[in-house]
Amino acid sequence: MAKKTVVEFIDDLDGKPIEIDDLNTIEWSWRGVDYVLDTSTPNLEKIEEGKVPFTTVLSKSTRVSGRRRSASGARRATGASGDAGERAAIRAWARDQGYDVGDRGRISSEIVAAYYGQSGAR
């Protein structure tokens, strides 16, 4: 028995089939995330001319690598970052600058930002 496999390329923008000689694969990155989009030549021209909104290109593209966020989309609090030595240094600096900071617990993002702003570290 013979078996035949047919590969069909579909335009990511409009969902229509694309002939192999009309296939354009766009690989692009934005904010540390890599994407890929397969599209026809007419749709590629529309993208290049700015006739397709960026949000459409982004939503129709496939993410291939890059940063990931937690399921909730929340970012990690900056006040909780760093090792114990780094947190101790931030607390000592904050006290010297007149900030009210406890011996334990979260360090406010305002203090952390001020510390890194003055030291140029991070």
C-alpha positions as CSV (number, residue, x, y, z in Angstrom):
1,M,0.0,0.0,0.0
2,A,1.3,3.5,-0.9
3,K,1.1,6.4,1.3
4,K,1.1,10.0,0.2
5,T,1.7,13.0,2.5
6,V,0.7,16.4,1.3
7,V,2.1,19.5,2.9
8,E,0.0,22.7,2.6
9,F,1.3,26.1,3.7
10,I,-1.2,28.5,5.1
11,D,-0.8,32.3,5.3
12,D,-0.7,33.2,9.0
13,L,-2.4,36.6,8.3
14,D,-5.4,35.6,6.2
15,G,-5.6,31.8,6.6
16,K,-5.5,31.2,2.9
17,P,-3.3,28.5,1.3
18,I,0.1,29.6,-0.1
19,E,2.0,28.1,-3.0
20,I,5.6,27.1,-2.1
21,D,7.1,29.7,-4.5
22,D,4.9,32.5,-2.9
23,L,5.9,31.5,0.7
24,N,7.7,34.2,2.8
25,T,8.9,33.4,6.3
26,I,9.5,36.4,8.5
27,E,11.7,35.9,11.5
28,W,11.6,38.8,13.9
29,S,12.2,39.7,17.5
30,W,10.6,42.2,19.9
31,R,11.5,42.8,23.6
32,G,13.6,39.7,23.8
33,V,11.1,37.3,22.3
34,D,11.6,35.7,18.8
35,Y,8.6,35.2,16.5
36,V,8.0,33.7,13.0
37,L,5.3,34.5,10.5
38,D,4.6,32.7,7.2
39,T,2.8,34.9,4.7
40,S,2.2,35.4,0.9
41,T,4.1,38.0,-1.1
42,P,1.1,40.4,-1.3
43,N,0.7,40.2,2.5
44,L,4.4,40.7,3.0
45,E,4.2,43.9,0.9
46,K,1.3,45.1,3.0
47,I,3.4,44.5,6.2
48,E,6.4,46.3,4.7
49,E,4.3,49.2,3.7
50,G,2.9,49.5,7.2
51,K,-0.7,48.6,6.1
52,V,-1.0,45.8,8.6
53,P,-1.1,46.9,12.3
54,F,1.7,45.7,14.5
55,T,-0.8,44.2,16.9
56,T,-2.1,42.0,14.1
57,V,1.4,40.9,13.0
58,L,2.2,40.1,16.7
59,S,-1.0,38.2,17.3
60,K,-0.7,36.1,14.1
61,S,3.0,35.3,14.6
62,T,4.2,32.1,16.4
63,R,6.5,32.6,19.4
64,V,9.6,30.5,18.9
65,S,11.8,31.5,21.9
66,G,12.4,34.2,24.5
67,R,11.3,35.4,27.8
68,R,8.3,33.8,29.6
69,R,6.1,35.1,32.3
70,S,4.3,33.3,35.0
71,A,0.8,32.1,34.3
72,S,-0.6,35.2,36.0
73,G,1.7,37.5,34.0
74,A,3.0,39.0,37.1
75,R,6.5,40.2,37.3
76,R,8.8,39.3,40.2
77,A,9.0,42.1,42.8
78,T,12.4,43.9,42.6
79,G,12.4,44.3,46.4
80,A,12.7,40.6,47.0
81,S,15.6,40.1,44.6
82,G,19.3,39.5,45.4
83,D,21.1,37.4,47.9
84,A,21.2,38.0,51.7
85,G,24.5,40.0,51.4
86,E,23.0,42.3,48.8
87,R,19.9,42.9,50.8
88,A,22.0,43.7,53.9
89,A,24.0,46.2,51.8
90,I,20.8,47.8,50.6
91,R,19.4,48.1,54.1
92,A,22.7,49.6,55.5
93,W,22.8,52.1,52.6
94,A,19.1,53.0,53.1
95,R,19.6,53.6,56.9
96,D,22.6,55.9,56.1
97,Q,20.4,57.8,53.7
98,G,17.7,58.3,56.3
99,Y,15.2,55.7,55.0
100,D,13.1,53.8,57.6
101,V,13.9,50.1,56.8
102,G,13.4,47.1,59.0
103,D,15.9,44.3,59.7
104,R,13.7,41.7,58.0
105,G,11.0,41.6,55.3
106,R,10.6,43.1,51.9
107,I,12.6,46.2,51.0
108,S,10.4,48.7,49.2
109,S,10.9,49.1,45.5
110,E,11.5,52.8,46.1
111,I,14.5,52.1,48.3
112,V,15.9,49.4,45.9
113,A,15.6,51.8,42.9
114,A,17.3,54.6,44.8
115,Y,20.1,52.2,45.9
116,Y,20.7,51.0,42.3
117,G,20.3,54.5,41.0
118,Q,23.1,55.8,43.1
119,S,25.5,52.8,42.7
120,G,24.9,52.2,39.0
121,A,24.8,48.5,39.8
122,R,22.3,45.8,38.8
